[in-house]
Amino acid sequence: MATDGTPPGAAASPRGARAFPLVAGVLLLIQAFICFQGLGDQWTRGHNGFNGAAYHLAARNSVRWGDLFPVQYLTGRTPPTPADYYTHHPLAMHLHNVASLSLFGDTEASIRLVPAVHSILALVALLLFVRRFWGPATAMVAGAIYVALPTNGIYANMMNHPAGCIFWCILAFWCYLRFREERDCDRGDGAGAPPRVGVGAAQRDRACTGGAPARWGRFYAGMLGAFVMATSWEWPAYYAAFFIGLHWLVVAIARRVRDPGPGAWRRLFGEFALLAGFGVWILVQFVGFFLLVRLLVGNLHELTGTISSRQAIGWGRFAYTLRVVPALMFTWPVLAICAFWLARTLVRLVRGRFEHRDLVPLSFAIGGWVHYFVFKWSTIVHEYWLWTTLPFAAIACATVLAGAQRFVRDRLAPPALRLVCDRLAPAALRLVRDRLAPPALRLVRDRLA
């Protein structure tokens, strides 16, 4: 059994494999209903109305005036100036809005279509990702939890950045985990190899059965491409990139320490070269956005001013939001299970039983909560500020519930059955024979007589 309670054969469970397409299809239909409900409604109130109207107007202005950056609040007849640009978010969502408006017309539906489609894609990516690395049964539970969370139900088609970010981050993590598996095969850490840090036996055996070691290159390239899109959607994608880099560094050093055999230094420098390429790629995207703002606007005042202002709020007001909003957006049972998962994962990390796949929910959790605490003003204004932690909540709850089910089945059920068979069943038989049967027989005899 793997360290998180997932048995090695989980991915090949016939019952789960047969049920997965049907359950996944039902979940996608529910998600589509949530996402497309009210698609063409007017912008009226709340976050949905305010954000939608602002980004709708921004897309309209870009189509009208040809500006790259959003101009959210201009309705005049003269072209906007660089001082009107909205620069404190990446551009992917705005450019998708511009394309949708150009293709489908200047309507509310064409703007809501962008987050709606990406919310569905995020669920598809989550289902397939969890199925690949935890098995179909866990994937079905994770998908159901994701769809049922209040944040998804309320904001799935609201105009904002997290839906696209979640989709592309999951793809980036998928490519990274597959890259790690193929690199392990290339290094000889395949099926039957001794356990190494961060490698689960089930993952290792599945990955290296008939695999071509040279395939790690395409997953590396896929990860770089996925991060281009993820960081173009939302800032928390950089947290995911940071945790991938940190995990990569720790695994490379730990393996060098544990495996000092021939070629160890060459393998370590090879890992460092790939890691350095990844780090430079992410840094170029981060710095490149600031340079783009500087080039087109002439300064960074709006961008840096927003970063500063969204941190400037007292802890007293933030504490109230911290007590109230997460429970509304996730519910207390989900938060409690997530806390248990974090505690269990910390214990497994200390014991050296942390697996590659554990990086994914942990990264979504830490990155989302760091973002939540750093930009406290935004958490008060935007109740959905923990949106990017939805994959963490779904995976954490699903794996904990699956582990609890297996614990009851394997540890509690056998003793309970023995108790029933050895004690309760004979006692029940004696009760029937000695106390209930004689009166019943007398009643039948008297009536028949």
DRENFI-797351 format. One line per 10 residues: number of its first residue (from 0); for each residue x, y, z of N, C-alpha, C. Coordinates in steps of 0.1 Angstrom, whole numbers. Layout:
NUM) X Y Z X Y Z X Y Z ~ ...
***
This chain:
0) 8 -12 0 0 0 0 9 12 0 ~ 5 22 -8 13 35 -9 11 42 4 ~ 20 52 6 20 59 19 8 67 23 ~ 0 71 13 -12 78 16 -24 70 17 ~ -22 57 17 -34 48 17 -39 43 4 ~ -33 48 -7 -38 44 -20 -31 31 -24 ~ -38 20 -26 -32 8 -30 -26 8 -43 ~ -15 1 -46 -9 1 -59 -18 -2 -71 ~ -28 -10 -68 -37 -14 -79 -49 -4 -81 ~ -48 7 -74 -60 16 -75 -63 20 -89
10) -53 23 -97 -55 28 -110 -61 18 -119 ~ -60 5 -116 -65 -6 -124 -77 -13 -119 ~ -84 -7 -109 -95 -13 -103 -106 -14 -113 ~ -111 -26 -117 -121 -27 -128 -134 -20 -125 ~ -138 -21 -112 -151 -14 -109 -150 1 -111 ~ -139 7 -105 -137 21 -106 -135 25 -121 ~ -127 17 -128 -124 21 -142 -137 21 -150 ~ -146 11 -148 -159 11 -155 -168 23 -151 ~ -168 26 -139 -177 37 -134 -172 51 -137 ~ -159 52 -139 -153 66 -141 -159 73 -153
20) -160 68 -165 -166 76 -176 -180 81 -173 ~ -188 72 -167 -202 76 -164 -202 87 -153 ~ -195 85 -142 -195 95 -132 -189 108 -136 ~ -178 107 -144 -172 119 -149 -181 127 -158 ~ -188 120 -166 -198 126 -175 -209 133 -168 ~ -214 127 -157 -224 133 -149 -219 146 -142 ~ -207 145 -137 -201 157 -131 -199 168 -140 ~ -194 165 -153 -192 175 -163 -206 182 -167 ~ -216 174 -167 -229 179 -171 -234 189 -160 ~ -232 185 -147 -235 194 -136 -227 207 -137
30) -214 205 -139 -205 217 -140 -209 226 -152 ~ -213 220 -163 -218 228 -175 -230 235 -171 ~ -239 229 -164 -252 236 -160 -248 248 -151 ~ -239 246 -142 -235 257 -133 -229 268 -141 ~ -220 265 -150 -212 275 -158 -221 282 -168 ~ -231 275 -174 -238 282 -185 -252 288 -180 ~ -254 286 -167 -267 292 -161 -265 307 -161 ~ -275 314 -167 -274 329 -167 -263 334 -176 ~ -259 327 -186 -248 331 -194 -250 345 -200 ~ -262 347 -205 -265 360 -212 -272 370 -203
40) -272 368 -190 -279 378 -181 -271 392 -181 ~ -278 402 -179 -272 415 -178 -263 416 -166 ~ -254 426 -166 -245 429 -155 -253 437 -145 ~ -256 432 -134 -265 439 -124 -259 442 -111 ~ -254 432 -104 -250 434 -90 -239 423 -86 ~ -233 426 -75 -224 416 -69 -211 416 -77 ~ -202 406 -73 -190 404 -80 -192 401 -95 ~ -202 392 -97 -204 388 -111 -207 400 -120 ~ -216 409 -115 -220 420 -123 -209 431 -124 ~ -202 434 -113 -191 444 -114 -180 439 -122
50) -174 427 -119 -163 422 -127 -167 420 -142 ~ -178 415 -144 -182 412 -158 -183 425 -166 ~ -190 435 -160 -191 448 -167 -178 454 -170 ~ -169 454 -160 -156 460 -162 -148 453 -173 ~ -147 440 -173 -140 433 -183 -147 433 -196 ~ -160 434 -196 -167 435 -209 -163 449 -215 ~ -163 459 -208 -160 472 -213 -145 473 -217 ~ -137 466 -210 -122 465 -214 -121 458 -227 ~ -128 447 -229 -127 440 -242 -132 449 -253 ~ -143 456 -251 -149 465 -261 -139 476 -264
60) -133 481 -254 -123 492 -257 -111 487 -265 ~ -106 475 -262 -95 470 -270 -99 467 -284 ~ -111 462 -286 -115 460 -300 -117 474 -307 ~ -121 484 -300 -124 497 -306 -111 505 -308 ~ -102 504 -298 -91 513 -299 -78 506 -302 ~ -78 492 -301 -66 485 -304 -56 484 -293 ~ -59 487 -281 -50 487 -269 -48 473 -264 ~ -35 470 -261 -32 456 -255 -37 455 -241 ~ -35 465 -232 -39 464 -218 -54 467 -217 ~ -60 462 -207 -74 465 -205 -76 480 -201
70) -87 485 -206 -91 499 -201 -106 497 -197 ~ -108 496 -183 -120 491 -178 -131 501 -176 ~ -128 514 -175 -138 523 -170 -139 535 -180 ~ -134 534 -192 -135 544 -202 -147 542 -212 ~ -155 552 -213 -167 552 -222 -167 563 -231 ~ -156 571 -231 -156 583 -240 -153 581 -254 ~ -153 591 -262 -151 590 -276 -137 593 -281 ~ -128 595 -271 -114 597 -274 -106 585 -270 ~ -95 582 -277 -87 570 -273 -82 571 -259 ~ -80 560 -252 -75 560 -239 -60 564 -239
80) -55 568 -228 -41 571 -226 -34 560 -218 ~ -21 558 -218 -15 548 -210 -18 549 -195 ~ -22 561 -190 -26 562 -176 -39 555 -173 ~ -47 552 -183 -59 545 -181 -58 530 -181 ~ -46 525 -184 -44 510 -185 -45 503 -171 ~ -51 491 -171 -52 482 -160 -41 472 -161 ~ -30 474 -153 -18 466 -155 -15 456 -144 ~ -23 455 -134 -18 447 -122 -23 432 -123 ~ -28 428 -135 -30 414 -137 -24 410 -151 ~ -21 397 -152 -16 392 -165 -27 394 -176
90) -24 392 -188 -32 396 -199 -41 385 -205 ~ -38 372 -202 -45 361 -209 -60 362 -209 ~ -66 365 -197 -80 365 -197 -86 376 -205 ~ -80 388 -205 -84 399 -213 -83 396 -228 ~ -72 390 -232 -71 387 -246 -81 376 -250 ~ -84 366 -241 -95 357 -244 -108 364 -246 ~ -111 374 -237 -123 381 -238 -124 389 -251 ~ -113 395 -255 -113 402 -268 -116 393 -280 ~ -110 381 -279 -112 371 -290 -126 367 -290 ~ -132 364 -278 -146 359 -277 -156 370 -282
100) -153 382 -278 -162 393 -282 -162 395 -297 ~ -150 394 -303 -148 395 -317 -155 384 -325 ~ -154 372 -319 -160 361 -326 -175 359 -325 ~ -180 362 -312 -194 359 -309 -203 371 -307 ~ -197 382 -308 -205 394 -307 -204 401 -294 ~ -208 414 -293 -207 422 -282 -218 420 -272 ~ -218 408 -265 -229 405 -256 -223 400 -243 ~ -231 399 -233 -227 394 -220 -223 379 -221 ~ -230 372 -229 -227 358 -230 -213 355 -236 ~ -209 363 -245 -195 361 -251 -184 364 -241
110) -187 372 -231 -177 375 -220 -178 364 -210 ~ -190 360 -205 -191 349 -195 -186 336 -201 ~ -186 334 -214 -182 322 -220 -167 318 -217 ~ -159 328 -215 -145 326 -212 -143 319 -199 ~ -147 324 -188 -146 317 -175 -154 304 -175 ~ -166 304 -181 -174 292 -181 -166 280 -187 ~ -161 282 -199 -154 272 -206 -141 267 -198 ~ -134 277 -192 -122 273 -185 -125 266 -172 ~ -137 269 -166 -141 262 -154 -144 247 -157 ~ -150 245 -168 -152 231 -173 -139 224 -176
120) -130 231 -183 -117 225 -186 -109 222 -173 ~ -110 231 -163 -103 228 -151 -108 216 -144 ~ -121 213 -145 -127 201 -139 -122 189 -147 ~ -122 190 -160 -117 179 -169 -102 176 -165 ~ -94 186 -164 -80 184 -161 -79 177 -147 ~ -87 182 -137 -86 176 -124 -90 161 -124 ~ -101 158 -131 -105 144 -131 -94 135 -137 ~ -89 139 -149 -79 131 -155 -66 130 -147 ~ -62 141 -141 -50 142 -133 -51 133 -121 ~ -62 134 -114 -63 125 -102 -64 111 -106
130) -72 108 -117 -73 94 -121 -59 88 -125 ~ -50 96 -131 -37 91 -135 -28 88 -123 ~ -29 97 -112 -19 96 -101 -25 90 -88 ~ -38 89 -87 -44 84 -75 -54 72 -78 ~ -59 72 -90 -69 61 -94 -82 67 -97 ~ -91 59 -104 -104 64 -108 -114 67 -96 ~ -113 59 -86 -123 61 -75 -120 74 -68 ~ -107 77 -65 -103 90 -59 -107 101 -68 ~ -105 99 -81 -108 110 -91 -123 114 -90 ~ -131 104 -90 -146 106 -89 -150 114 -77
140) -144 110 -66 -147 118 -53 -141 132 -54 ~ -129 134 -59 -123 147 -60 -131 156 -69 ~ -136 150 -81 -144 158 -90 -157 162 -84 ~ -163 153 -76 -176 157 -70 -174 168 -59 ~ -164 167 -52 -161 177 -42 -158 191 -48 ~ -151 190 -59 -147 203 -66 -160 210 -71 ~ -169 202 -77 -181 207 -83 -190 213 -71 ~ -190 206 -60 -200 209 -49 -195 221 -40 ~ -182 224 -41 -177 235 -33 -184 248 -36 ~ -188 256 -26 -195 269 -28 -188 278 -37
150) -175 279 -36 -167 288 -45 -170 285 -60 ~ -170 272 -63 -172 269 -77 -187 271 -81 ~ -196 268 -72 -210 270 -75 -214 285 -77 ~ -207 293 -70 -211 308 -70 -204 315 -82 ~ -191 312 -84 -183 320 -92 -178 313 -105 ~ -183 301 -109 -178 294 -120 -178 302 -133 ~ -188 310 -135 -188 317 -148 -186 332 -146 ~ -181 336 -134 -178 350 -131 -165 354 -138 ~ -164 366 -143 -153 371 -150 -141 373 -141 ~ -132 363 -140 -120 365 -132 -109 355 -137
160) -97 356 -131 -86 349 -136 -84 335 -131 ~ -88 330 -120 -84 317 -114 -88 305 -123 ~ -99 305 -130 -103 293 -137 -93 289 -147 ~ -88 298 -155 -78 295 -165 -65 291 -158 ~ -61 298 -148 -49 295 -140 -49 281 -135 ~ -60 277 -129 -61 263 -124 -60 253 -135 ~ -66 255 -146 -65 245 -157 -51 244 -162 ~ -44 255 -164 -30 254 -169 -20 249 -159 ~ -23 253 -146 -14 248 -136 -15 233 -134 ~ -27 227 -135 -28 213 -134 -21 206 -146
170) -22 212 -158 -15 206 -169 0 207 -167 ~ 5 218 -161 19 220 -158 24 209 -148 ~ 16 207 -137 19 197 -127 19 183 -134 ~ 10 180 -142 9 168 -149 22 165 -157 ~ 26 175 -164 39 174 -172 51 172 -163 ~ 51 179 -152 62 178 -143 63 164 -137 ~ 52 158 -132 52 145 -126 56 134 -137 ~ 50 136 -149 54 126 -159 69 128 -163 ~ 74 140 -163 88 143 -165 96 136 -155 ~ 92 137 -142 100 130 -131 100 115 -133
180) 88 110 -137 87 95 -139 97 91 -150 ~ 97 98 -161 105 94 -173 120 96 -169 ~ 123 106 -162 137 108 -158 141 97 -149 ~ 132 93 -140 136 81 -131 138 69 -139 ~ 130 67 -150 133 55 -159 146 57 -166 ~ 149 69 -170 162 71 -177 174 69 -168 ~ 172 72 -155 183 69 -145 183 55 -140 ~ 174 47 -145 174 33 -140 165 31 -128 ~ 157 41 -123 149 40 -112 135 34 -116 ~ 135 24 -124 123 19 -129 116 9 -120
190) 108 1 -126 101 -10 -119 110 -19 -112 ~ 108 -22 -100 117 -31 -93 129 -24 -86 ~ 131 -12 -89 142 -5 -83 139 -2 -68 ~ 149 0 -60 146 3 -46 140 17 -45 ~ 131 19 -35 124 32 -33 134 43 -31 ~ 131 54 -37 139 66 -36 130 78 -32 ~ 136 88 -27 129 99 -21 119 105 -32 ~ 107 107 -27 97 113 -35 91 104 -46 ~ 94 91 -46 89 82 -56 80 71 -50 ~ 67 70 -54 59 60 -49 60 47 -57
200) 59 36 -51 61 23 -58 51 22 -69 ~ 38 25 -66 28 24 -77 31 32 -89 ~ 35 45 -86 38 54 -97 50 49 -105 ~ 60 44 -98 72 40 -105 69 28 -113 ~ 62 18 -108 59 6 -116 51 9 -128 ~ 40 18 -127 32 21 -138 40 29 -149 ~ 49 38 -144 55 47 -153 66 40 -162 ~ 72 30 -157 84 24 -163 81 10 -170 ~ 69 7 -172 65 -5 -179 65 -3 -193 ~ 75 -6 -200 75 -5 -215 77 10 -219
210) 81 19 -210 82 33 -214 95 36 -221 ~ 95 46 -230 107 50 -236 114 61 -228 ~ 126 59 -223 132 69 -214 134 83 -221 ~ 136 84 -234 138 97 -240 126 105 -240 ~ 114 100 -236 102 108 -236 102 120 -226 ~ 111 120 -217 110 131 -207 112 144 -213 ~ 118 145 -225 120 158 -231 107 165 -235 ~ 97 157 -240 85 163 -244 76 168 -232 ~ 78 161 -220 71 165 -208 77 178 -203 ~ 90 179 -204 97 191 -200 93 203 -208
220) 92 201 -221 87 212 -230 72 215 -227 ~ 64 204 -225 50 207 -222 49 215 -209 ~ 57 212 -199 57 220 -186 60 235 -189 ~ 70 237 -197 74 251 -200 63 258 -207 ~ 56 251 -217 45 257 -224 33 260 -215 ~ 30 250 -206 19 252 -198 21 264 -188 ~ 33 266 -184 35 277 -175 35 291 -182 ~ 38 291 -195 35 303 -203 21 307 -201 ~ 12 298 -203 -2 301 -202 -7 303 -188 ~ -2 295 -178 -7 297 -165 -3 310 -159
230) 10 314 -161 14 327 -156 8 339 -164 ~ 3 336 -176 -4 347 -183 -18 349 -178 ~ -23 339 -170 -36 340 -165 -37 347 -151 ~ -28 342 -142 -29 347 -128 -16 345 -121 ~ -13 355 -111 -1 355 -104 2 342 -96 ~ -8 335 -90 -5 323 -82 2 312 -90 ~ 2 313 -103 9 303 -111 24 303 -107 ~ 29 315 -103 43 316 -100 46 309 -87 ~ 36 308 -78 38 299 -66 40 285 -70 ~ 32 280 -79 33 266 -84 47 264 -90
240) 52 273 -98 65 272 -104 76 271 -93 ~ 74 280 -83 84 280 -72 85 266 -65 ~ 73 261 -62 73 248 -55 78 236 -63 ~ 75 237 -76 81 227 -85 97 228 -85 ~ 102 240 -86 116 242 -85 122 237 -72 ~ 116 240 -61 121 236 -48 121 221 -47 ~ 110 215 -51 109 200 -50 120 194 -59 ~ 121 199 -71 131 194 -80 145 195 -74 ~ 149 206 -68 162 208 -62 164 198 -50 ~ 154 197 -42 155 188 -30 157 173 -35
250) 149 169 -45 150 155 -50 163 153 -56 ~ 168 162 -64 181 160 -70 193 159 -60 ~ 193 168 -50 203 167 -40 202 155 -31 ~ 190 151 -27 188 139 -19 192 127 -26 ~ 190 126 -39 194 114 -46 209 113 -48 ~ 215 125 -49 230 125 -50 236 120 -37 ~ 230 124 -25 235 120 -13 233 105 -11 ~ 221 100 -15 218 86 -12 224 76 -23 ~ 228 82 -34 233 73 -45 246 79 -50 ~ 257 78 -43 270 84 -47 278 75 -56
260) 271 66 -64 278 57 -73 283 64 -85 ~ 289 56 -94 294 62 -107 284 70 -114 ~ 288 81 -119 280 90 -127 270 98 -119 ~ 272 98 -106 262 106 -97 263 121 -100 ~ 276 126 -100 278 140 -103 273 144 -117 ~ 275 136 -126 270 139 -140 255 140 -140 ~ 248 130 -133 234 131 -132 229 143 -125 ~ 236 147 -114 232 159 -106 234 171 -115 ~ 245 173 -122 246 185 -130 236 185 -142 ~ 232 173 -147 222 173 -157 208 178 -151
270) 205 174 -139 193 179 -132 194 194 -130 ~ 205 198 -126 207 213 -123 206 221 -136 ~ 211 215 -147 210 223 -160 195 224 -164 ~ 187 213 -163 173 214 -166 165 223 -157 ~ 169 222 -144 162 231 -134 166 245 -137 ~ 178 248 -140 182 262 -143 174 267 -155 ~ 173 259 -165 165 263 -177 151 266 -174 ~ 145 258 -165 131 260 -160 130 273 -153 ~ 140 276 -143 140 288 -135 141 300 -144 ~ 150 300 -154 152 312 -162 140 314 -170
280) 133 303 -175 121 305 -183 110 312 -175 ~ 108 308 -162 98 314 -154 102 329 -151 ~ 115 331 -148 119 345 -145 118 354 -157 ~ 120 349 -169 118 357 -181 104 361 -182 ~ 94 352 -179 80 356 -180 77 367 -169 ~ 82 365 -157 79 374 -146 84 388 -149 ~ 97 389 -152 103 401 -155 98 407 -168 ~ 95 398 -178 90 403 -190 77 411 -189 ~ 68 407 -180 56 414 -179 58 428 -174 ~ 67 429 -164 70 442 -158 77 451 -169
290) 85 445 -177 91 453 -188 81 457 -198 ~ 71 448 -201 61 452 -210 53 464 -205 ~ 49 463 -192 42 475 -187 50 487 -188 ~ 63 486 -184 72 498 -185 73 504 -199 ~ 73 495 -209 74 499 -223 62 506 -228 ~ 50 500 -225 38 505 -230 32 517 -222 ~ 34 517 -209 28 527 -201 38 538 -198 ~ 50 535 -197 61 544 -193 65 544 -179 ~ 57 537 -170 60 536 -156 53 524 -150 ~ 56 521 -138 50 510 -131 41 515 -120
300) 36 527 -120 29 533 -109 16 525 -106 ~ 8 522 -116 -5 515 -113 -2 501 -108 ~ 8 494 -114 11 480 -110 16 480 -96 ~ 27 487 -93 33 487 -79 24 493 -69 ~ 16 504 -73 7 510 -63 -4 500 -59 ~ -9 492 -68 -19 482 -65 -14 472 -56 ~ -2 467 -59 5 457 -50 6 462 -36 ~ 10 475 -34 12 481 -21 -1 483 -14 ~ -11 488 -21 -24 491 -15 -31 479 -10 ~ -30 468 -18 -37 456 -14 -31 448 -3
310) -20 453 3 -14 447 15 -17 456 27 ~ -22 468 24 -22 479 35 -36 478 42 ~ -37 469 51 -50 468 59 -46 462 73 ~ -53 466 83 -50 461 96 -54 446 98 ~ -47 440 108 -50 426 110 -64 424 117 ~ -69 434 124 -82 432 131 -93 430 120 ~ -93 438 110 -103 437 100 -101 424 92 ~ -89 421 89 -86 408 82 -90 396 90 ~ -88 397 103 -91 385 112 -106 382 111 ~ -115 392 110 -129 389 108 -132 381 95
320) -125 386 84 -127 379 71 -122 365 72 ~ -110 363 79 -104 350 81 -114 340 88 ~ -121 345 98 -130 337 105 -143 333 98 ~ -147 342 89 -160 341 83 -160 335 69 ~ -151 341 60 -152 338 46 -148 324 42 ~ -136 319 47 -132 305 43 -143 295 46 ~ -150 296 58 -160 287 61 -172 288 52 ~ -175 300 47 -186 301 37 -182 295 24 ~ -170 297 20 -166 293 6 -162 278 5 ~ -159 272 17 -155 258 17 -163 249 26
330) -169 254 36 -176 248 47 -166 242 57 ~ -170 241 70 -161 237 81 -157 222 79 ~ -166 213 75 -161 199 74 -150 198 63 ~ -151 205 52 -140 205 42 -127 211 48 ~ -128 222 55 -116 228 61 -110 219 71 ~ -118 211 79 -113 202 89 -105 191 82 ~ -111 185 72 -104 174 64 -91 179 58 ~ -92 191 52 -80 197 46 -69 199 57 ~ -72 203 69 -62 205 80 -57 192 83 ~ -65 181 84 -60 168 87 -50 163 76
340) -53 166 64 -45 162 53 -31 169 54 ~ -31 182 57 -19 189 58 -10 183 70 ~ -17 180 81 -9 175 92 -3 161 89 ~ -11 153 82 -7 140 78 5 140 68 ~ 4 150 59 14 151 49 27 156 55 ~ 26 165 65 38 170 72 45 158 79 ~ 37 150 86 43 138 92 50 129 82 ~ 43 127 71 49 118 61 62 124 55 ~ 62 138 54 74 145 49 86 143 58 ~ 83 144 71 93 142 81 99 128 81
350) 90 118 79 94 104 79 100 100 65 ~ 101 109 56 107 105 43 97 98 34 ~ 84 99 36 75 91 28 67 100 19 ~ 72 112 16 65 122 7 67 117 -7 ~ 56 117 -15 57 113 -29 56 125 -38 ~ 60 122 -51 59 133 -61 45 139 -61 ~ 35 131 -62 21 135 -64 16 144 -53 ~ 22 142 -40 18 151 -29 21 165 -31 ~ 31 168 -40 35 182 -43 24 190 -48 ~ 15 184 -56 4 191 -63 -6 198 -53
360) -13 190 -45 -22 196 -36 -15 206 -26 ~ -3 202 -22 4 210 -12 8 223 -18 ~ 12 224 -31 15 236 -37 3 245 -39 ~ -9 239 -43 -21 247 -44 -25 253 -31 ~ -23 245 -20 -27 250 -7 -18 261 -2 ~ -5 259 -2 4 269 4 4 281 -5 ~ 5 280 -18 4 291 -27 -8 300 -25 ~ -20 293 -24 -32 300 -23 -33 308 -10 ~ -29 301 1 -30 307 14 -19 318 16 ~ -8 317 10 2 328 10 -4 340 3
370) -9 338 -8 -16 349 -16 -27 355 -8 ~ -34 347 0 -45 352 8 -40 361 19 ~ -29 357 26 -24 365 37 -16 377 32 ~ -10 376 21 -1 388 16 -10 399 12 ~ -21 396 4 -29 406 -2 -42 407 6 ~ -41 412 19 -53 411 28 -64 420 23 ~ -61 431 17 -72 440 13 -81 433 2 ~ -74 425 -6 -81 418 -17 -90 407 -11 ~ -86 401 0 -94 390 6 -107 396 11 ~ -107 409 16 -119 415 21 -128 419 10
380) -123 424 -1 -131 429 -12 -136 417 -21 ~ -127 406 -22 -131 395 -31 -132 382 -22 ~ -144 378 -20 -146 366 -12 -141 354 -18 ~ -139 354 -31 -134 343 -39 -119 342 -39 ~ -111 349 -31 -97 350 -32 -90 337 -30 ~ -96 327 -24 -90 314 -22 -94 304 -34 ~ -99 309 -44 -104 301 -56 -93 292 -60 ~ -81 296 -61 -70 287 -66 -67 276 -57 ~ -73 275 -45 -70 264 -36 -81 253 -38 ~ -90 254 -47 -100 244 -50 -94 230 -53
390) -84 230 -62 -78 216 -64 -73 210 -52 ~ -66 218 -43 -61 212 -31 -73 207 -22 ~ -83 214 -20 -94 209 -12 -100 197 -18 ~ -102 196 -31 -108 184 -37 -99 172 -36 ~ -86 174 -39 -77 162 -38 -75 158 -23 ~ -73 167 -14 -71 164 0 -83 157 5 ~ -95 162 3 -107 155 9 -109 141 2 ~ -106 140 -11 -108 127 -17 -99 117 -12 ~ -86 121 -11 -76 111 -6 -78 107 9 ~ -83 117 17 -85 114 31 -98 104 32
400) -108 107 25 -120 99 25 -117 85 20 ~ -109 84 9 -106 71 3 -97 63 13 ~ -88 70 20 -80 63 30 -89 59 42 ~ -98 67 46 -107 63 57 -116 51 53 ~ -121 51 41 -128 39 36 -120 27 37 ~ -108 27 32 -99 15 32 -96 11 47 ~ -94 21 56 -91 18 70 -102 11 76 ~ -115 15 74 -126 8 79 -128 -6 73 ~ -125 -7 60 -127 -20 54 -116 -30 58 ~ -104 -25 60 -92 -34 62 -89 -36 77
410) -92 -25 85 -88 -26 99 -100 -28 109 ~ -111 -21 106 -122 -22 115 -132 -33 112 ~ -135 -35 99 -145 -44 94 -142 -59 99 ~ -129 -64 97 -127 -77 101 -129 -80 116 ~ -124 -71 125 -128 -74 139 -143 -73 142 ~ -150 -64 135 -164 -63 137 -171 -76 132 ~ -167 -81 121 -173 -93 116 -170 -105 125 ~ -158 -106 131 -154 -116 140 -163 -115 153 ~ -165 -103 157 -174 -101 169 -188 -106 166 ~ -193 -102 154 -207 -107 150 -207 -122 150
420) -197 -128 143 -198 -143 141 -195 -150 154 ~ -186 -145 162 -182 -153 174 -190 -150 186 ~ -196 -139 187 -203 -135 200 -218 -132 197 ~ -220 -123 188 -234 -118 187 -243 -128 180 ~ -238 -135 170 -247 -145 163 -251 -156 172 ~ -241 -163 179 -245 -173 188 -255 -168 199 ~ -252 -157 204 -261 -151 214 -275 -149 209 ~ -276 -144 196 -289 -142 190 -296 -156 188 ~ -289 -166 184 -295 -179 182 -300 -185 195 ~ -292 -183 206 -297 -188 219 -309 -180 224
430) -310 -167 221 -321 -160 225 -334 -165 218 ~ -332 -167 205 -344 -172 197 -348 -186 202 ~ -338 -195 205 -341 -209 209 -347 -209 223 ~ -342 -202 232 -346 -203 246 -357 -194 250 ~ -358 -182 245 -367 -172 250 -379 -170 240 ~ -376 -169 227 -386 -166 217 -393 -178 212 ~ -386 -188 209 -392 -200 203 -403 -207 211 ~ -400 -210 224 -411 -217 232 -424 -209 232 ~ -424 -196 235 -438 -190 235 -444 -190 221 ~ -436 -189 211 -442 -189 197 -448 -203 195
440) -440 -213 199 -446 -227 197 -458 -229 204 ~ -459 -225 217 -471 -226 225 -483 -219 219 ~ -480 -207 213 -491 -199 207 -496 -207 195 ~ -487 -212 187 -492 -220 175 -500 -232 179 ~ -495 -239 190 -501 -251 194 -515 -248 200 ~ -517 -237 208 -529 -234 214 -539 -230 203 ~ -535 -222 193 -544 -218 182 -548 -229 174 ~ -539 -238 170 -543 -250 162 -552 -259 169 ~ -550 -260 182 -558 -269 190 -572 -263 191
***
